[in-house]
Amino acid sequence: MKVSITTKMVGVPVFDSTKEYALSAQLYAVADHIKREHGGTVDSLKLWKSKVEPGTILRDLQQPLSEIFRNEENTDGSTPQLYIYYDFSPVNNDCAILNVK
């Protein structure tokens, strides 16, 4: 079975994206997708399930999506729409071209 997960950057809706994943996939697949969407410039990625609250933080990237979303099923059998919110710090690097120090 597959799940449709919408990733939403906290406070910046322009980066919202939706992708289907196999339930057997690990949370790492979602984290990798987020990093690719931002061109690999992601450091210290933080993830939350469904809403941004201390009790919804996702820490284990090896955890299967089936465990994270085990109680999220639609009664009509359709693919459930799920959300993972995220935030991160940009990669810290000195770049003369970008004049970043």
N, C-alpha and C positions, 0 to 999 in steps of 0.2 A: 504494500500500500504506500501511497505517496501523500505528502502533506505540502500545502502551499504556505510558505512562510514569507511574510513581509518584514523586511528589516527597515527600521526607522531610526535615523540619527536624532538624538535628543536635541530638540529645538531647531532643526534644519530640515524641513520636509522635502527640499529639493533632492536629497539623497535617498529618499524612500525607493525601495525596489522589492519586487516579488519574484520568487523562484520556487520551483517544486523540488523537493528532496525525498529520497526514499526514507521511510521510517527507520530503517536499519543504519542510516548514515549517522555519523557522530557530529556533535556540535561544532567540531573543527571545520567541517564543510561549510557551515554558515559563516564562521569567523574568516575563513579563507576567502569566501565570496566578498565579504565586506572589505577586506584588505585589498583585493583586486579592484573593486569599485573605486577605491581611493588611490590607485596607482602604487600600492605598496608603501605608502607614506604613513602607515599606521603603527603606533607604538602604545603599549599599555591599553589594549582594547578591553572595555568593560561591556558586559552583556546583561540584559534583564529580560525575563519572560513576561510578556503581556503588558506590563506597566513598570514604570521606574519607581521602585520602592526597595528598601533594604532587604525585605524578605523574598524578593524575586530575582536576586542576583544569580547569574549562572557563572560558575567558576571552572567546572571540569569540562575541558574541551573534548575529552574522550567519551563523555556521556552520550549514549545513543539518543537520538531524537524521540524514539519510542518511549523512553523513560521520562523525558522532559514533558512531553505532551500526551502522556498515557490516558488522561481523562478528557481529552479534547476530541470528541467525536460528534458529528452531525447525526441526528436521528434519521435523516432521509438517505444516508449513505453517501452523500456528496463529500468532496474533499474539504476538510475544515480549513478555515482561514485563520492563521496563527500569526502572532507578532513577536518579534524580538527587537527590543530597543538597544541602541548601542551608543557609546561615546568613546573617545580616545584622545591621546595626546599625539601631536604630529611628531614624526621622527626628529630627534634632536641631532642636527648636524650643521657644521659650518660650511657654507657654500658661498664662495666668492661671486659666482654668477648671479645668485639671487640676493646677494648682500645680506645674508643671514648669519648672525653670530650667536 
